[in-house]
């Protein structure tokens, strides 16, 4: 009488198909995971849009104007030291998560355009008269002139 053995394992065809599928996934997905510039662009975009949103909130909360400065590769938030009606923006807005640090940032590898300076008043309304589109690393957001609403694209 013949004994029947329980065979456990994969066939050669199953192994080859699995390796082909993994190879295709690696060829398609790996470049997306290892593209540092795309990651850097998105990260600095998030920092910049959050800084602009915080500037508006800080202006409303403190009842004092806040200046936003955007350069080719950085952002910074400032407010007047004592009298909120002056245009002397010599005090850094403190970063809410990094105690003792200014709310500012830069990244030499990411481009911000346009380089501009504007303020939010105590009502959260920006100082420009038409919507401002800001591009950070190829990604846009819009600051609406009439309300100060910051819209992501």
Phi, psi and omega in degrees: 000136181273139176267140179263126180264145174276112180272128180236136178142188181249151175277165180297324179296316179298318179295316180295316179298317178299315179295322178296316179297315178298321178296318178295317177298318180295320180293326181275316189272327185302315179299329179291327181281334187253012177273094186294328183294318178298317178297315180295317179301313182294320179297315181288328174300312179299318177300314185293313181294324177292325177295317179294319177297319180293323178301316179296314180295320180295320179297316180292316184293324182265353183058038185217143179298148176230131180263134175251125178245120177247125175247187184298338182212023182204171173218154177206147178241133180221158176215162179294151183290308186237303184268116185291347181269355180277168176254022180266087184270074185252007180247127177289141172286126182290143177285130185290337183257341181242091186302132178085359180250152178282152175276091181205159178197157176210155177209110184296340183267357183240137181261133176246130176214146359279155171286119186207164176229131176211168181235155167253133177273184185295344176267358180084014181265134181284165186275359181261161188261346176229158184307143180248121175261122180249132179249124179236111179058034179086001180246134186257151162220156184241133172256116183281132186291323187280332183239339185085003179299135180253114187252126175277145174261000000 
